[in-house]
């Protein structure tokens, strides 16, 4: 039965959860220094890192979108997730040994030692653009959902956005990675509890036990894993291959994700973390898809379908934007106060890690890659700490400004464009690193910025041509194509001499 979500309970839940988060932050940030902020003093326990990385890997957008998308795309997300596992193995076997051997704080330091200063700065700049755009869109979607829970006109959107970013800024301000490692554990726990509680509540509403629930899902098309239609963007083969390279780039070549792995005491601990995370992600994503299937069945059998809850137009068509609302609407209006509260906390829990991690990694990259903190002996530590804190504050303000711009535009096409640009900019990192690892050629260093711009442009034109002439979209494999163009560009500008083996 539909009900109105009480604002008072929302505020209480938000306040209590945030207070708990800040208590953990206070415990972990005592006696924190720059070593704590950047790499957690290399003392992070790998099981804690592995568990917390689940919350980082699953953003607020995933928390909302993956369950709702089951209605239109079944379990076609799973081949992508299976590709993640292979990608994590590559990270553990290829990238982690490289980072630990070089003892890096910023992973982009590798590009300087391999190719030169211009490639190094280009790689760091590509990461910063990707992370700012991608994280800003994720945060915006979450803040927008939180704002919809408030009475119309009661609190302006900019106030909700300001409070959200200010809280993230405060809890990561001092401890950095050392704090995030432990707060990620708290946030992952509440995120999973929200999903599990919703599944249990729907099962009770449908009078299912566990075996009846799994049988009901398996008897629908929702449980289909593989789409073999070659022209489809979610074709199983394209999904699997894309999952491999998405993981390599967005985890293995991403400062935010690798910063946590590099906080482990040694490479063996970091590799255990990676392997554990890869398997756990498969289970967790299956849980999200199961949630989507039981929600779809519940809506269809009990609530008159998507039209019955106001998420389909008069002809019954359900858009992607509407399926994203499925989990929020059911959790907050039909399953009772407890589920609604846990949904809010789960949504915040899925959002805090990605936002807090983005702030920390961007600050680290700017301080190490552009200000050279790890090389400068002419600057006192107190001065470095002051600059680092100001940089942290600057990126928090930048996120806030981008969120307000997205809200002012209020155009789904523009939001998708920003997200797409973030995805496109990761490709050059893939090409730079793989050319460095799998060849022994040196490259004309000054060509790197031009290659990093040309590759995404060529990738966009290729995708457009494939859609126009062959009715074939590259889908997530855009990332692979982007990396190949970058690799080819590095090959064109290679030097005759090679580095010694």
N, C-alpha and C positions, 0 to 999 in steps of 0.2 A: 504494500500500500504506500502511495506517495505521501511524503511528509516534508515539512520545511526544516531545513537545517538550522539549529539555534546558533545565533552569532556568539552568544556568551560562551557556549561550549567550545566553539572554534577558537576563540581568544584564549580560553583556559588551556586547551590542548597545545596551542602554539607556544604559549608562555612557559608551560611546564617542560615541554620538550626542549625549547631553546635554553632554559635554565640548566637542564641536565647536560646539554651540549657544552655550555660555557663552563660548567663544573669540570668536565673532562678536559676541556681546553686549558683551564687553570692548572689542573694537576700536571698536565704534560708539558706546559710551557715554563714552569718554574726553572730557574737557572738556565734558561735557553740562551743560546748564542748563535752566531752565524752558522756554525757547524750543525746546530740543531735545525735551523731554518732550511738550509739547502739540502742536507743529506741525513738529518736525524742522528748525527754523530756516528753513523754506520753501526747502529745498535738495534735496529728494528727487527723484532722476531718474525721470521718468514711466515709462520701460520697466520699471524695477525695481519700481515701485509696481504697475504693471499685472500683472506676472508674479506678484508676491507676493500680490495680491488673490485669485488663484485659490485659494490655500491657505486664505485667510480665508473665502471664499464657500462652500467645501466643508468642512463641519465633520466631526468624527469620526462623528456620527450618519449623515450623508450617505455617508461612506466605507463604512460597514457596511451601511446600509439600501438604498441605491439598487441595488447589484448583486443583493442577495437578492430585492428586490421585483419584479424582472423575471419571476421564476417565476410570480407571481400576476397581474401587471399589464402584462406585455410591455414595450414601449417607450412606454407611455402617458405617461411623465414628460416626453417631448420637447416636446409643445406648451407645457408650462409653461416649459421652457427657451427656446423661441422667443419666448415672451412677455417673458422677461428682456431680450432684445435691444431691444425697443421701450421697455421701462422704462428701460434705460440711455440711450437716445437722449433721452428726456424729462429725465433727470437732467442730461445734458450741455448740453441746450438751454435748460432752464428753471431748474433749481436751482443748478447751479454758477455761472452768471453772477450770480445773486442773492447767493450766499455770498461770492464774490470781490469784488463791488461793495461789500458791507458790511464786508469784511475781518474776518470773525468767527473766533473761536477755537472757541466753541460755536455750533453751527448754530441752537440754540434762542433765541439772542439776537435772531433775526429776529422771533420772536413778540412780544417786548417792544416793539420799535420799531413793530410793526404794530398790536398790540392793547392791550398793557399788561402790567403786572408779573404779574398773576394768571394770564393765559394763558401767559406765558413760564414761570413756575414749574410750571404744570400740565403743559405740554409736556415740560419736563425731567424731571418726576416720572414721567410716563408712560413715557418712555424708560428711566429707571432701573429701574422695576418690570419692564418687558419684558425688558431686557437681563439683569437678575439672574436671573429665572426661567428664561428661555430658555437662557442660558449654563450655568446650574447643571445643568439636565437633560442638556445635551450632554456636559458634563464627567463627570457621574455615569455615563452610558452607557459612556464610554470607560474610566473607572477600573474599572467593573464587568468589562469585557472583559479588561483587563490583570490583574485579580485572578484571573480564571478560568484564566489561564496558569500560576499558581503552584500548587504542591501543596496539596491540601486541608489547611487549618489551619496551613500553614507561616507565613504572614504575615497578620495581621488586616487586614480591609478598611480600617479607619480609618488604618492605617499607610501603605497604598498611596495612599489619598486625600491624606493629609498630605504625603507626599513629592512627589506630583504637583503639588499646589497650591504647595508651598514652592519648587519649582524654577521654576514659572511666575512666582511673585512675585519671585524673585531676578533672573531675566534681564530683567524689565521694570522693575525697581525704580528704576533711575537714568536709563536712556536713553529710556524711554517710546516715543513714535512713532518717533524716530530709530533706536532699536534694532529695533523691530518691523518696520519697512520692510525691513531687511536679513535678519533671521532668517526672515521670511516667504518669502524667496527660497529659503533652505535647506530649509525645511519643505515648500514646494510641490514642489521637485525630488524629494525622497525620497518624497512621497506619490504622485507620478506614476510614479516608478520601481517602487514596490510594485505598482501596478495593471498596468503594462506587463509586468513580470517574471511576474506571475501569469498573464496572458493567454498569454504565450509558453510558459510551463511547461505549461499546459493543452493548447495546440496541439501541443506535442511529445508529450504523453501520448496524444493522439488521432491522432498521425501526420498532422497537417494542415500544409500551407503556408498562407500568408496568404490566397490566393484560395480555397482549400478551406475555410478557417475561415469566411470571410465568406459563402460559398455555403451552408455548413451552417446558419449562423444565419438567413440570408434564407429558407431553406426551412421554417423553423418559424414558429409564431405569435408567438414572442418578438419578432420584428423589426417587428411591427405598431405604428405610431406613434399612430393615431387611434382613439379610442373614441367613436362617435357616439350611444351610448345616453344620451338626455337626462337620465334620472333618476340616472345614475351620477355619483359625486363626481369621477371622473377623465374626465368628458366632455371632448372635445378643445377645444371652444369655451370652456367654463368654465376649463379649464386655461390656455389661452392668455391670456384676460383676466386671470385671477388672477396669472399670471406677470408681467404688466405692472405691476400694482399692488403685488405682493409686492416687486419690485425697487425701485420708487419709494419704498416705505415702509422696507423693511429694508436698503436701501443709501442712497438719497437723503435720507431723513429720519432716519437712524441716525448718531449721533455717532461711533461706532466706525469705520464704513466711510468716512464723509466726512472724518474727521480725517486719514486717509491721503491722500485726494485734495487736501485743503487744504494738505498739506505740500509739494506741487509748487510750483515757482517762480512760475508764472502760470497763468491760466485755460486758455490754449491747450494747455499741457502736461497739465493735469488732464483736459481733454476728450479728448486723445489717449489718455490712460490709460483713460478710461471706454470709449471705442469699442473699444480693443484687448481690454480685459477681457471685453466682451460677446461678441465673436466667439470668443475663446479658451474661454470657458465652454461654448459650444455644443459645441466639439470635445471638451473634457474630459468633459462629461457623456455624450456619445456613447461615449467610451472606457469610462466606468463601466458603461453599459448593455450594451456589447459584452462586458465582463467578466462581467456577470450572466448573459448568454445562454450564453456558453461554459461557465460553471460549471454551469448547469442541464443542458446537454447532456452534460457530462462525468459528472455525478452520475447522470443517467438511464441512460447507456450503459455506464458502467464500475463504478459503485458500488451498483447496485441501487436507485436512486432515493433520495428523502429518508428512507424507512424504513430503507434500507441503512446510512445514517450516523446513524440515531437522531434525525432531526429531523421525523418524522411520527408521528402516533398509530397505533393498531392499524387504524383504518379508512382510513388514508392521508391524512387531513386535515392540511394544513400551515398553521399559524397565522402571523400577521405576526411574532410574536416568534421563531418558529422560522426563518423566512426570513432574519431579521436575523443568524442564526448561520451562515448558509451560507458566506459569505466567510471568516470567522474559522476555522471548522472545516476547510474544504478547504485553506486556506493553511497552517495550523499542523500538520495531521495527515496530509496526503496528497501534497503536492507537494515535499517535501524541506526540508531545514534552511534553505537560502538563501531560499526563498520565505517560509518562516515568519518568519525574522528581518526580512526587508523588510516583511512585513505589520505586524509590531509597530512598526517604525520609521515606516512609512507611517501607521499609526493614530495614533501620537503626533504625527507631523507634521501630520496633519489636525486634531488637537485643540489643540495649542499655540497656533496663530494665533488661534483663536476665544476661547480662555481668556485669553491674554495681551492681545489686543485689547479684550476685555470689561473687564479690570482697568483698562487705561489709559483707555478712554473713560469708564467710570464715575467714575474719579478726576477726569478732566478736567471732566466735567459737574458733579460736586459742587463742585469748587473754583471753577469759573467761574460756574455758574448759581445755586448756593446760598450760596457764601461770597464771591462777587463779587471774585475775585482781579484781574480785569481793570479794576476800577473803584477799588479801595481804594489810597489813597496813604498811609494811616495805618499801614501794616504793612510792615516791612522785608522784603527779599527772602529773607533767611535764615529768617525766621519763616514765610513762605509755603512755602518748600521743606520745612521741617519738618512743617507741616500736610499738605502734599501727600503726603509719604512715609507719614505716619500714616494718611491716608485710603486710600492704596494698600494698606497692610497690613490695614486694616479690611475692605475688600471681599474680600481673599484669605481672611480668616477667615470672612466671611459665606458665601462659596461653599463652604468646607469644612463648615460647619455644615449648610447645606442638603443637601449631598451625603450626609452622615451620616443626616439625617432621611429622605431618599428611600430609603436602604439599609435603615433600620430598618423603614420601612413596607413596603418590598419588594412593592408592589402596582402592577401595570402600569396599572390604571385611575387610580390617584392620580398616577402619573408623567405619563400622558397628559393628565390634568386640569391639572397645572402647566404643561405645554407649551401646552395650549389657552389658558390664561389669558394666557400670554405673547403668543400670537398675537392674542388679542382686544384687548389693551391697545395695540397699534400703530395701530388704527383711528382713534382721536382725532387722532393726529399727522397722518394723511392729511387729515382734515377741516379741521383748523386751518390747515395750510399752503395747501391748495388754496383755501380761502375767502379767505385773505389774498392769494394770487397772482391769482386769477381774478375777484375782486370788488373794489370800492373802498369797501365799507361798513366803518364802524367797528362794534364790538360792545361790549355791556356787559361789561366785562372780568371782573367778579366772577362772571359766570355760567359761565365756562370750566370750573371744576372740576366743576360739576354736569352740564354737557354731557358731559364726559369720562367720567363714571360712567354716565349715562343711556344713552349710545349703545351701549356693549357689552351692557348689559342688554337693550335693545330688540332688538339683533342676535341675541342668544341666543334670545329668545322667538320672533322671526321664523323662525329656523332650525328651532326645535322645532315650530312650527305647520306649516311647509312639509313636514317629515318626517311629521307626524301625519296631515295632511289631504290632502296631494298626493303623498306618497311621493317627495319631491324634496328632497335635501340641498343646501345652499348650497356645501358643499365649501370650497375655498380662497377662493371669492368672498365668504366671510364678511368678509374684510378690506375689500372694496369696499363691502359693505353697511354695515359699521361706519363707514367714512369718510363715506358718504352721510348716515347718521343724524347724525353730528357736524356735517357741513356744514349740514344742515337746522336743527339746533339753533342754530348760529351765525346762520343767517338769521332765526330767530324772535327772537333777542335783539340783532338789528342796531339801530344808531342811525339816525335820519333823515339825518344829514349823512354825506357821503362824504369820503374823502381826496382831495386834488387829484391830477390826473393828472401 
